[in-house]
Amino acid sequence: MYIDSQPFKPTGNQTNSVKKLHSLRNNFIHFLPKSFLLDVSGMPSLVKDCLAIISFLAFESNNMRTIWNEEISEEYVRNLIDGISQEAVSIENVFAAQ
């Protein structure tokens, strides 16, 4: 950590979204034979919450100073996050229209 590092302070549903993502990850990684039903209608919100956290950690926390290089630039990562966020909004709109 650097002297001007910023701590992450979750807002809204971010804490719940990370917990849900962690639970989903554990169910896939530590798979046990069972029936499994996944409601995907809430996934766009979960993705947007997690992207906001990723964006904060990458660009606002002041902890990622040395990660950027010619292969992985800050602009490239910003564009990835923006693109995924736009897709999540599009999918969210599809669910809202149903």
Summary of the structure (lengths in Angstrom):
residues: 98
radius of gyration: 16.2
end to end distance: 45.6
largest distance: 48.7
contacts: 205
relative contact order: 0.16
helix: 62%
strand: 0%
